[in-house]
Amino acid sequence: MDLSLIIMQLLSGIALGAVLVITALGLTIVFGMLGVVNFAHGALFMIGAYAGLYLASLTGSFWWGLLLAPILIGAFGMLIEFVLIRRLYGRSIDDPLLLTFGLSYVLVEGVRIVFGSDGIPFPTPPQLIGVLDLGIGFFPRYRLFVIALVAVVLLALWLALEKTRVGLIVRAGARDPTIMQVLGVDIGRVWLAIFGLGVGLAALGGVLAGPMRSVNPEMGSLVLAEAFVVTVIGGLGSIVGAVVAGLMVGISISLVALFAPEMATIVMFALMAVVLLIRPQGLFGVRGRTA
Amino acid sequence: MPKSGSTSKITRRTALAGLSAGAALLAMPRLGRAADETIRIGFPTPLTGPFAAEARDQVKCAELAVKLVNDKGGIGGRKVELLVRDDKLNAGEAATRTLELIEKDKVHAVVGALSSAVQLAVNEVTRARGVIYVSISQSDTINEAKDFSKYTFHEALNPHMTTAAVARQTLKKGMKVAHLVADYAYGHEMLRGFKRAQAAIGADNVGEILHPFGAADYSTFMPRLMSMRPDVLCISNFGRDQANAIKQAVDFGVKQQMKIVVPVILHNQRLAVGPDVFEGVVGGANYYWGLETQSKSAAAFNAAFKAANGGAIPTDYGAYGYSGVGSLLAAMQAAGGTDTDKVVDALEKLQYDLTKGPQHYRKCDHQSVQSVLVLESKKKSAMAGDNDLFAILANDTGSDDMLRSCSELGHAT
């Protein structure tokens, strides 16, 4: 087994992990800040892919789809928060969980009715078709682009949370919403924005996955499971955890695929089991945190 | 039908038992009488899940076969009814639904199932209950002596037939062949078929990768497949797995290095990922609508399907629904009713031509002997219209030679 093959394999794993990271991030932010376990996250990922495809065909450019779909679906997420989720804050964790679980069914069926249950082709943007010669092998341009874009989004998100006033409010709001209210911050608006951000990230994941996988109403269910595994490994609510765990899962799947391909899907669950045994709160999770 | 409906029907019938037979018949409500006369065909198929597109086409075509018979007055004056059930692509679910169809709905025969693993579960149930089952899913084991019963018929092609036909078209002596295979019955059987065919041709196997069934991402298998440097990559999986695997192989530039070959090239998956990705991919098929220029029965089938479905064309797996139900109904017609032994007898003697030319069920194992198509996906610029997907590379006429022999399958000869 030569080195270049292993490097190519690592790169495949990172590209795979990049989509996982962006999807798990939305899930973990919403949980961390709002305490809502969003079971509709996979369905919103799927809706994002359809919205991206629809907007791309409407405008004739993938880039508009990539830009507008997360914003539009993010806004749709805010509507969901405002109309449905908001009413359940302060109740047990099961209530929003059941609500979003039901919501995911409604969304999937809705897409089935509008677009049918067959897959729809999602062409790779023309600028990114083909492979790039890395010297040691060829790698799809599109997947390299996904890695780069996810890195940029992560950086932007980190800057926004750590360096801006809004970020400060958000972080503080997650820790102690009551004090924030006393200080005169409209915490309801912060939560609205956070839920929108989480859903927007799911949609971004969906648009990015579109040209790699076929777009179909069920595409979100597998992603939801993967995103939860990543979130649990990283520690529920931890942003750093989602990033590290997403890449870890992607790379593990990829390296296992090299030696024992039939084990490739199981490895992420094995990884989760091991992490839970050693660190029940996840790699970056806080012990005993209440939702 | 709700449970209460069927119980009330029985009580009504019991209440009427005292009356004379003629009076009872007159007094019985229309529904009750129809239920006694109707021929019911159970049809389990995966309406939800990754094979849903193919399953829905099967249902449309099966309904067409039923409709055509009913339009001509049914079988011996009895109307035919199709009872479609979602097997959810799950063997346990399929077994339960099949059992319900037999015990509760009192079906006279079962046709259907799409996944090779699921069909074996259906077969277990029908075999134990002595009900005729016409399988329309690819399988190499259902005809083998251990799974076979006199009630089991296999209308679909099997992996042995398709892989041999595809290999004949694409492989040459000394070529290097790699395999990407779904890790379940269908994939294993296709791999076995390809390896057998490539050994006969003299092509070399350079490696095989088994992937988990239903995987969304195949990228992690690509670097290793490319490092094997094959001339041909055989991708043996089904439904959405086929679409995703081919798409991602093409993304990785596989087609520049090697030819992509699949045992069964799927109409719906070609539509789902588009012409650019599938361009040049070669695969086997039981049916393609473009056959209508070569075959009268294909033209008639296309026309009937178009008329019933707003101008849409029938697909490969859809055609199985038509020929599976159609052959069963033809045998019932010949047997003059639904008596199981007589219908089995009639099926064994049946010569039918419903979609693409002559077919018959081989006596020893009830495998349908039929032609195998080899198709190549067309370039976008070469397509005459949206439905012009494939070029027909070969149409191998059906013969016993393309099947494994009866003694090889474990049957007494």
Interface residues (C-beta under 8 A of the other chain):
Chain A: D2 L5 M8 Q9 S12 G13 A15 L16 S117 D118 G119 I120 P121 P123 T124 G130 V131 G137 F138 F139 P140 Y142 R143 M212 R213 S214 N216 E218 M219 L222 V223 I253 S254 A257 L258 P261 E262 A264 T265 I266
Chain B: G49 P50 A52 A53 R56 D183 I209 L210 H211 P212 G214 A215 A216 D217 S219 T220 F221 M222 P223 R224 M226 S227 R240 A243 N244 K247 Q248 D251 F252 G253 N268 Q269 L271 A272 V273 G274 D276 V277
